[in-house]
Amino acid sequence: MKISSRIAAAVLTCVALATATTGTAQAADLNDPRMKDIAMQIVSSAENSSTNWRAQFGYIEDIDDGRGYTAGIIGFCSGTGDMLDLVELYKQRKPGNVLEKYLPALRRVNGTDSHAGLDPDYTRDWKTAAKDSVFKAAQESERDRVYFNPAVRQAKADGVRALGQFAYYDAIVMHGDGWGSLDFSGIRKRALAKAKPPSQGGNETTWLNAFMDARVWTMKQEPAHEDTTRVDTAQRVWLKAGNFDLNTPLKWKVYGQSFEIK
């Protein structure tokens, strides 16, 4: 059967639209549960020397970075306010819990590295709370509200795929946001002085290199973060390989340790 040029053009248009739609639907996105789990494993490899992030709800120690106690699945800190927000949420969801009594102390030490009012039993009680499903859920809620969702939202607005979304997420986990020039927004601002994100017509590789350069510079401003391997031997490796969708298997090194997700 002979097809008119007009019909043929319409058919080609439909095929192109279907292909574009399919490609969009299949594009890697950290909001996908499997991809989010991969992101959590990679962050945990740097934060806890293990890809088993679900084993970290009870983790707590002072790592001498000037932020007091660091704890939980994403490194909530007693000196930066996010641990205080977490324990307040836990109180809302389960009044009378084992950590509630520390809220006055957490308010006092916020912004410092002090343990005043927390020692000697806070670490023990944190580990007890970490066995509670309500506290675990609260940790995941605060991780998403404060770190994961803002990072992925900005990354998608900038037009970057899963690797870029992860680079943003890892940066906001370490540096936080909304407090100064060395925070996540400061890193992005420094990158914008060197390149444009894809949403502004820039090249994705060029943009992510600029973002990672800005991240590395920021890390070197803080003695506790001057080891930049979580960028150099992980994110950079995947960027050089063109693995924008974080396709598995993934291999990387952090602080000299080797990891793999098959």
ROKELUM-492361 format. One record per residue (C-alpha): x, y, z; chain; residue number from 1. Coordinates in Angstrom, 3 decimals, always signed. Example, Ala and Ser with C-alpha at 12.3 -4.5 7.8 and 13.67 -1.06 7.14 Angstrom:
! ROKELUM-492361
+----------+----------+----------+--------+-----+
|       px |       py |       pz | chaine | num |
+----------+----------+----------+--------+-----+
|  +12.300 |   -4.500 |   +7.800 |      A |   1 |
|  +13.670 |   -1.060 |   +7.140 |      A |   2 |
+----------+----------+----------+--------+-----+
END
This chain:
! ROKELUM-492361
+----------+----------+----------+--------+-----+
|       px |       py |       pz | chaine | num |
+----------+----------+----------+--------+-----+
|   +0.000 |   +0.000 |   +0.000 |      A |   1 |
|   +1.356 |   +3.418 |   -0.946 |      A |   2 |
|   +1.524 |   +5.912 |   +1.934 |      A |   3 |
|   +1.234 |   +9.626 |   +1.240 |      A |   4 |
|   +4.121 |  +11.856 |   +2.276 |      A |   5 |
|   +1.855 |  +13.588 |   +4.809 |      A |   6 |
|   +0.898 |  +10.310 |   +6.482 |      A |   7 |
|   +4.510 |   +9.133 |   +6.398 |      A |   8 |
|   +5.631 |  +12.312 |   +8.105 |      A |   9 |
|   +2.971 |  +11.884 |  +10.779 |      A |  10 |
|   +4.047 |   +8.290 |  +11.375 |      A |  11 |
|   +7.688 |   +9.361 |  +11.759 |      A |  12 |
|   +6.652 |  +12.076 |  +14.191 |      A |  13 |
|   +4.719 |   +9.565 |  +16.306 |      A |  14 |
|   +7.680 |   +7.177 |  +16.307 |      A |  15 |
|  +10.005 |   +9.988 |  +17.372 |      A |  16 |
|   +7.666 |  +11.027 |  +20.167 |      A |  17 |
|   +7.301 |   +7.441 |  +21.353 |      A |  18 |
|  +11.067 |   +7.001 |  +21.331 |      A |  19 |
|  +11.596 |  +10.224 |  +23.269 |      A |  20 |
|   +8.928 |   +9.283 |  +25.796 |      A |  21 |
|  +10.413 |   +5.826 |  +26.255 |      A |  22 |
|  +13.880 |   +7.291 |  +26.708 |      A |  23 |
|  +12.601 |   +9.704 |  +29.330 |      A |  24 |
|  +10.754 |   +6.971 |  +31.194 |      A |  25 |
|  +13.880 |   +4.817 |  +31.270 |      A |  26 |
|  +16.299 |   +7.576 |  +32.235 |      A |  27 |
|  +18.089 |   +6.904 |  +35.503 |      A |  28 |
|  +16.714 |   +8.950 |  +38.377 |      A |  29 |
|  +17.753 |   +8.725 |  +42.021 |      A |  30 |
|  +14.085 |   +8.875 |  +43.027 |      A |  31 |
|  +13.779 |   +5.311 |  +41.733 |      A |  32 |
|  +14.008 |   +3.041 |  +44.820 |      A |  33 |
|  +16.783 |   +0.920 |  +43.334 |      A |  34 |
|  +18.832 |   +3.967 |  +42.362 |      A |  35 |
|  +18.231 |   +5.575 |  +45.745 |      A |  36 |
|  +19.542 |   +2.435 |  +47.422 |      A |  37 |
|  +22.660 |   +2.581 |  +45.241 |      A |  38 |
|  +23.174 |   +6.213 |  +46.256 |      A |  39 |
|  +22.841 |   +5.294 |  +49.916 |      A |  40 |
|  +25.369 |   +2.485 |  +49.527 |      A |  41 |
|  +27.926 |   +4.809 |  +47.942 |      A |  42 |
|  +27.495 |   +7.487 |  +50.611 |      A |  43 |
|  +27.729 |   +4.847 |  +53.338 |      A |  44 |
|  +31.008 |   +3.591 |  +51.899 |      A |  45 |
|  +32.491 |   +7.026 |  +52.620 |      A |  46 |
|  +30.653 |   +7.791 |  +55.851 |      A |  47 |
|  +30.838 |   +4.343 |  +57.448 |      A |  48 |
|  +33.352 |   +2.266 |  +55.427 |      A |  49 |
|  +30.527 |   -0.093 |  +54.465 |      A |  50 |
|  +27.891 |   -0.266 |  +51.737 |      A |  51 |
|  +25.429 |   -1.705 |  +54.274 |      A |  52 |
|  +23.747 |   +1.605 |  +55.074 |      A |  53 |
|  +20.842 |   -0.059 |  +56.875 |      A |  54 |
|  +23.292 |   -1.203 |  +59.556 |      A |  55 |
|  +24.137 |   +2.423 |  +60.402 |      A |  56 |
|  +21.015 |   +3.623 |  +62.234 |      A |  57 |
|  +22.820 |   +3.034 |  +65.537 |      A |  58 |
|  +26.186 |   +4.435 |  +64.502 |      A |  59 |
|  +27.394 |   +7.316 |  +66.709 |      A |  60 |
|  +30.813 |   +8.807 |  +67.500 |      A |  61 |
|  +32.687 |  +12.092 |  +67.668 |      A |  62 |
|  +35.005 |  +12.112 |  +64.656 |      A |  63 |
|  +36.783 |  +15.296 |  +65.821 |      A |  64 |
|  +35.549 |  +17.451 |  +62.944 |      A |  65 |
|  +34.220 |  +20.217 |  +65.168 |      A |  66 |
|  +30.604 |  +19.097 |  +64.781 |      A |  67 |
|  +30.145 |  +17.135 |  +67.988 |      A |  68 |
|  +28.590 |  +13.696 |  +67.705 |      A |  69 |
|  +28.043 |  +12.293 |  +64.209 |      A |  70 |
|  +25.396 |   +9.592 |  +64.032 |      A |  71 |
|  +22.898 |   +7.593 |  +62.036 |      A |  72 |
|  +22.487 |   +6.745 |  +58.375 |      A |  73 |
|  +23.544 |  +10.124 |  +57.038 |      A |  74 |
|  +25.790 |  +11.555 |  +59.727 |      A |  75 |
|  +23.402 |  +13.731 |  +61.716 |      A |  76 |
|  +25.507 |  +16.019 |  +63.915 |      A |  77 |
|  +24.849 |  +17.407 |  +67.386 |      A |  78 |
|  +26.646 |  +20.604 |  +66.416 |      A |  79 |
|  +24.871 |  +21.411 |  +63.154 |      A |  80 |
|  +21.189 |  +21.267 |  +64.031 |      A |  81 |
|  +20.118 |  +18.277 |  +61.978 |      A |  82 |
|  +20.429 |  +15.886 |  +64.933 |      A |  83 |
|  +18.293 |  +18.242 |  +67.007 |      A |  84 |
|  +15.645 |  +18.316 |  +64.265 |      A |  85 |
|  +15.725 |  +14.530 |  +64.087 |      A |  86 |
|  +15.231 |  +14.019 |  +67.829 |      A |  87 |
|  +12.426 |  +16.593 |  +67.823 |      A |  88 |
|  +10.705 |  +14.663 |  +65.027 |      A |  89 |
|  +11.168 |  +11.441 |  +67.008 |      A |  90 |
|   +9.475 |  +13.104 |  +69.970 |      A |  91 |
|   +6.534 |  +14.140 |  +67.781 |      A |  92 |
|   +6.122 |  +10.621 |  +66.461 |      A |  93 |
|   +6.793 |   +8.823 |  +69.757 |      A |  94 |
|   +6.480 |  +10.978 |  +72.878 |      A |  95 |
|   +8.432 |   +9.720 |  +75.881 |      A |  96 |
|  +11.126 |   +8.004 |  +73.819 |      A |  97 |
|  +14.607 |   +7.351 |  +75.204 |      A |  98 |
|  +16.189 |  +10.384 |  +73.481 |      A |  99 |
|  +13.594 |  +12.995 |  +74.370 |      A | 100 |
|  +15.307 |  +13.915 |  +77.639 |      A | 101 |
|  +18.351 |  +15.111 |  +75.686 |      A | 102 |
|  +16.494 |  +17.798 |  +73.747 |      A | 103 |
|  +17.463 |  +20.649 |  +76.114 |      A | 104 |
|  +21.133 |  +19.630 |  +75.861 |      A | 105 |
|  +20.940 |  +19.292 |  +72.071 |      A | 106 |
|  +19.567 |  +22.831 |  +71.867 |      A | 107 |
|  +22.409 |  +24.134 |  +74.034 |      A | 108 |
|  +25.230 |  +22.409 |  +72.146 |      A | 109 |
|  +23.883 |  +23.271 |  +68.698 |      A | 110 |
|  +26.564 |  +25.178 |  +66.818 |      A | 111 |
|  +29.397 |  +23.747 |  +68.943 |      A | 112 |
|  +31.321 |  +20.515 |  +69.376 |      A | 113 |
|  +30.365 |  +20.246 |  +73.047 |      A | 114 |
|  +28.981 |  +17.082 |  +74.639 |      A | 115 |
|  +27.646 |  +18.984 |  +77.641 |      A | 116 |
|  +24.471 |  +17.366 |  +78.905 |      A | 117 |
|  +24.862 |  +14.431 |  +76.522 |      A | 118 |
|  +27.597 |  +12.388 |  +78.163 |      A | 119 |
|  +27.905 |   +9.796 |  +79.516 |      A | 120 |
|  +24.754 |   +7.983 |  +78.343 |      A | 121 |
|  +23.721 |   +9.611 |  +75.073 |      A | 122 |
|  +25.599 |   +7.203 |  +72.806 |      A | 123 |
|  +24.116 |   +4.207 |  +74.634 |      A | 124 |
|  +20.608 |   +5.624 |  +74.400 |      A | 125 |
|  +21.051 |   +6.489 |  +70.725 |      A | 126 |
|  +21.893 |   +2.856 |  +70.015 |      A | 127 |
|  +18.835 |   +1.769 |  +71.990 |      A | 128 |
|  +16.628 |   +4.150 |  +69.984 |      A | 129 |
|  +18.107 |   +2.809 |  +66.752 |      A | 130 |
|  +16.386 |   -0.518 |  +67.393 |      A | 131 |
|  +13.016 |   +1.265 |  +67.227 |      A | 132 |
|  +11.332 |   +1.255 |  +63.811 |      A | 133 |
|   +9.851 |   +4.683 |  +64.570 |      A | 134 |
|  +13.321 |   +6.171 |  +65.026 |      A | 135 |
|  +14.597 |   +4.461 |  +61.894 |      A | 136 |
|  +11.712 |   +5.921 |  +59.904 |      A | 137 |
|  +12.407 |   +9.353 |  +61.402 |      A | 138 |
|  +16.031 |   +9.131 |  +60.258 |      A | 139 |
|  +14.933 |   +8.328 |  +56.721 |      A | 140 |
|  +12.371 |  +11.142 |  +56.749 |      A | 141 |
|  +14.939 |  +13.725 |  +57.833 |      A | 142 |
|  +17.508 |  +12.399 |  +55.352 |      A | 143 |
|  +14.992 |  +12.961 |  +52.573 |      A | 144 |
|  +13.711 |  +16.328 |  +53.775 |      A | 145 |
|  +17.059 |  +17.938 |  +54.505 |      A | 146 |
|  +19.423 |  +16.270 |  +52.040 |      A | 147 |
|  +18.130 |  +13.866 |  +49.433 |      A | 148 |
|  +15.077 |  +15.692 |  +48.106 |      A | 149 |
|  +16.679 |  +19.163 |  +47.845 |      A | 150 |
|  +19.774 |  +17.735 |  +46.126 |      A | 151 |
|  +17.882 |  +15.668 |  +43.576 |      A | 152 |
|  +15.406 |  +18.477 |  +42.927 |      A | 153 |
|  +18.230 |  +20.939 |  +42.160 |      A | 154 |
|  +20.097 |  +18.381 |  +40.067 |      A | 155 |
|  +17.041 |  +17.678 |  +37.937 |      A | 156 |
|  +16.437 |  +21.409 |  +37.542 |      A | 157 |
|  +20.032 |  +21.676 |  +36.303 |      A | 158 |
|  +19.368 |  +18.900 |  +33.794 |      A | 159 |
|  +21.804 |  +16.286 |  +35.069 |      A | 160 |
|  +21.264 |  +12.564 |  +35.219 |      A | 161 |
|  +21.825 |  +10.065 |  +38.035 |      A | 162 |
|  +25.579 |  +10.655 |  +38.390 |      A | 163 |
|  +25.057 |  +14.395 |  +38.730 |      A | 164 |
|  +22.159 |  +13.851 |  +41.111 |      A | 165 |
|  +24.422 |  +11.702 |  +43.246 |      A | 166 |
|  +27.260 |  +14.251 |  +43.121 |      A | 167 |
|  +24.848 |  +16.883 |  +44.453 |      A | 168 |
|  +23.518 |  +14.547 |  +47.131 |      A | 169 |
|  +26.963 |  +13.547 |  +48.367 |      A | 170 |
|  +27.968 |  +17.207 |  +48.493 |      A | 171 |
|  +24.953 |  +18.329 |  +50.514 |      A | 172 |
|  +25.412 |  +15.412 |  +52.926 |      A | 173 |
|  +28.962 |  +16.508 |  +53.726 |      A | 174 |
|  +28.637 |  +20.276 |  +53.518 |      A | 175 |
|  +25.000 |  +20.997 |  +54.342 |      A | 176 |
|  +23.238 |  +24.000 |  +52.886 |      A | 177 |
|  +22.020 |  +27.439 |  +53.820 |      A | 178 |
|  +24.782 |  +28.399 |  +56.232 |      A | 179 |
|  +27.676 |  +29.915 |  +54.251 |      A | 180 |
|  +30.008 |  +29.992 |  +51.263 |      A | 181 |
|  +31.336 |  +26.489 |  +51.932 |      A | 182 |
|  +27.906 |  +24.853 |  +51.797 |      A | 183 |
|  +26.212 |  +23.084 |  +48.877 |      A | 184 |
|  +24.865 |  +26.301 |  +47.356 |      A | 185 |
|  +28.333 |  +27.818 |  +47.658 |      A | 186 |
|  +29.795 |  +24.885 |  +45.730 |      A | 187 |
|  +27.209 |  +25.236 |  +42.981 |      A | 188 |
|  +27.780 |  +29.003 |  +42.803 |      A | 189 |
|  +31.519 |  +28.449 |  +42.390 |      A | 190 |
|  +30.829 |  +25.936 |  +39.599 |      A | 191 |
|  +28.515 |  +28.407 |  +37.853 |      A | 192 |
|  +31.431 |  +30.818 |  +37.575 |      A | 193 |
|  +33.208 |  +28.227 |  +35.416 |      A | 194 |
|  +30.477 |  +26.467 |  +33.434 |      A | 195 |
|  +26.767 |  +26.228 |  +32.669 |      A | 196 |
|  +24.536 |  +23.273 |  +33.600 |      A | 197 |
|  +22.703 |  +21.437 |  +30.801 |      A | 198 |
|  +19.467 |  +23.274 |  +31.612 |      A | 199 |
|  +21.238 |  +26.492 |  +30.598 |      A | 200 |
|  +22.692 |  +25.019 |  +27.427 |      A | 201 |
|  +25.907 |  +23.676 |  +28.945 |      A | 202 |
|  +27.601 |  +20.335 |  +28.394 |      A | 203 |
|  +26.872 |  +17.782 |  +31.125 |      A | 204 |
|  +30.464 |  +16.541 |  +31.371 |      A | 205 |
|  +31.882 |  +20.056 |  +31.507 |      A | 206 |
|  +29.355 |  +21.085 |  +34.125 |      A | 207 |
|  +29.926 |  +18.095 |  +36.376 |      A | 208 |
|  +33.687 |  +18.557 |  +36.146 |      A | 209 |
|  +33.218 |  +22.164 |  +37.237 |      A | 210 |
|  +30.947 |  +21.092 |  +40.089 |      A | 211 |
|  +33.416 |  +18.432 |  +41.242 |      A | 212 |
|  +36.288 |  +20.915 |  +41.010 |      A | 213 |
|  +34.332 |  +23.311 |  +43.223 |      A | 214 |
|  +33.518 |  +20.485 |  +45.627 |      A | 215 |
|  +37.158 |  +19.426 |  +45.906 |      A | 216 |
|  +38.232 |  +23.024 |  +46.555 |      A | 217 |
|  +35.626 |  +23.311 |  +49.306 |      A | 218 |
|  +36.683 |  +20.042 |  +50.921 |      A | 219 |
|  +40.268 |  +21.248 |  +51.099 |      A | 220 |
|  +39.207 |  +24.275 |  +53.114 |      A | 221 |
|  +38.318 |  +21.999 |  +56.051 |      A | 222 |
|  +41.048 |  +19.781 |  +57.574 |      A | 223 |
|  +38.484 |  +17.115 |  +58.463 |      A | 224 |
|  +37.418 |  +16.838 |  +54.803 |      A | 225 |
|  +40.688 |  +17.355 |  +52.961 |      A | 226 |
|  +40.795 |  +13.736 |  +51.718 |      A | 227 |
|  +38.961 |  +14.095 |  +48.397 |      A | 228 |
|  +38.939 |  +10.457 |  +47.308 |      A | 229 |
|  +35.138 |  +10.212 |  +47.513 |      A | 230 |
|  +35.219 |  +12.502 |  +44.482 |      A | 231 |
|  +38.533 |  +11.590 |  +42.848 |      A | 232 |
|  +38.352 |   +7.779 |  +42.925 |      A | 233 |
|  +34.579 |   +7.417 |  +42.745 |      A | 234 |
|  +32.569 |  +10.176 |  +41.064 |      A | 235 |
|  +35.387 |  +11.250 |  +38.709 |      A | 236 |
|  +35.916 |   +7.645 |  +37.628 |      A | 237 |
|  +32.291 |   +7.274 |  +36.586 |      A | 238 |
|  +32.270 |  +10.668 |  +34.893 |      A | 239 |
|  +35.375 |   +9.824 |  +32.834 |      A | 240 |
|  +33.709 |   +6.558 |  +31.837 |      A | 241 |
|  +30.588 |   +8.437 |  +30.723 |      A | 242 |
|  +28.437 |   +6.511 |  +33.205 |      A | 243 |
|  +25.875 |   +9.283 |  +33.662 |      A | 244 |
|  +23.145 |   +6.799 |  +34.623 |      A | 245 |
|  +25.215 |   +5.052 |  +37.317 |      A | 246 |
|  +24.741 |   +1.735 |  +35.580 |      A | 247 |
|  +25.984 |   -1.272 |  +37.521 |      A | 248 |
|  +28.398 |   -2.857 |  +38.072 |      A | 249 |
|  +30.021 |   +0.058 |  +39.885 |      A | 250 |
|  +33.537 |   -0.058 |  +41.276 |      A | 251 |
|  +35.183 |   +2.683 |  +43.311 |      A | 252 |
|  +37.598 |   +3.490 |  +46.106 |      A | 253 |
|  +37.140 |   +5.735 |  +49.129 |      A | 254 |
|  +39.903 |   +6.471 |  +51.632 |      A | 255 |
|  +41.895 |   +3.575 |  +50.179 |      A | 256 |
|  +39.127 |   +0.979 |  +50.490 |      A | 257 |
|  +37.672 |   -0.716 |  +47.432 |      A | 258 |
|  +33.918 |   -1.210 |  +46.933 |      A | 259 |
|  +31.642 |   -2.707 |  +44.324 |      A | 260 |
|  +27.942 |   -2.872 |  +43.535 |      A | 261 |
|  +27.183 |   -5.648 |  +41.066 |      A | 262 |
+----------+----------+----------+--------+-----+
END
